[in-house]
Amino acid sequence: MRSALILTVLLALALLLVSGCTTAGPFVTDIGYDGEGNLVITKNSVKYDAFFGTVSTADNEQITVLKTPKP
């Protein structure tokens, strides 16, 4: 009986560790123009914490500059 209780508690703790955070992305958050004909694209990811039920940015912002060809 006691070993079944300990096994149940350990299984519950293992499930809590597995049900951590999930990350979605990257997705485009901003598209801008730098004044020289180039596009500046900013991407970021979203992190969902299932334990606390919160959504936040994943703090791994990526900035890409697409250069347009000059005539």
Protein Blocks (a to p, Z undefined) as FASTA:
>chain_A
ZZmmmmmmmmmmmmmmmmmcddeddddfbdcdehnopacdddddddddfknopacdehia
ccdddddddZZ
